[in-house]
Amino acid sequence: METFAGPVFASLRGSLGMTEQEYQQSLCSENCYLQFISNSKSKADFFLTNDKRFFLKTQNKREIKFLLANLKIYMEHLRKYPHSLLVKFLGVHRIKVPHRRKKYFIVMQSVFYPDDRINARYDIKGCEVSRWTEPAPEGSQIIVVLKDLNFEGQFITLDRQRPWLLRQVEIDTHFLRRLHVLDYSLLLAHQPLHHDERHQSLSFATLIMRTKKSVDAAELQDFRAQNRRLLPNLKNPLHVIDGPEQRYFIGIIDIFTVYSFKKRLEHFWKRLRHPGRSFSTVSPQTYCLRLCHWVQDHTK
């Protein structure tokens, strides 16, 4: 097994407050990985560590080269906006098996962690064509990730945190627009808050702890410029936002699809096939603005 850009990803793990020991314990646990059955069109394999903290996903060589080529500006973006919703890549590896093709895979922090009480999960692209998934039968143990059309008629209710979310989605999607990518997803899940979580009052000690978690070594005047927020005192604070009644898990994933000549042809073909309907293969500028509008229209 080979590791790419090991020191860079180690520094990112450290900046997330993750020790190398807990990272290795999670990945190298004696318990089996959990295979994740995706309804994605890609032929990638998905696995979760047994504690459900990290995702492992196979990628093709082009996607790995794209990530490594843009790793520097990706890291700069996370330094500039430490509370970014972009997926956190924690490792890139290649496995060589004799007489078989090399396998590339990435390790990512799971957006949906911890998932003990999550009662609905969505993959949002801001369009309508092929954006409905049949929900799991009532009482089923199968976890189904739903899509845009399944979410219609619902809202992400954040109240005071709504402006922060709108701004951060705008910042992150404009960064992806600079990379000339499209077809990324806004992952969204929610669970009801317990009574004590809804009505908790911040003690001075809790406020100090959450402020330290939110500010780190940054100067206080950078707080607004970096679009920071008061992070929750939880295991996955960068992707968790509490509203008045619900806890939301939000992140942006799948950032490898470049608007190539092939994608431009696909765009024109879909325009002919789906006149007057919205679909995922559009220019990076259109994709970015459309996802921002979706968040504006579905939050309150």
PyMOL commands that set and color helices and strands:
alter all, ss='L'
color gray80, all
select helices_A, chain A and resi 6-15+20-27+61-69+71-80+148-151+159-178+195-198+204-215+222-225+237-239+261-273+284-297
alter helices_A, ss='H'
color red, helices_A
select strands_A, chain A and resi 2-4+34-36+46-48+54-59+89-95+103-109+120-124+145-147+181-182+185-192+240-242+246-253+257-258
alter strands_A, ss='S'
color yellow, strands_A
deselect
rebuild
show_as cartoon
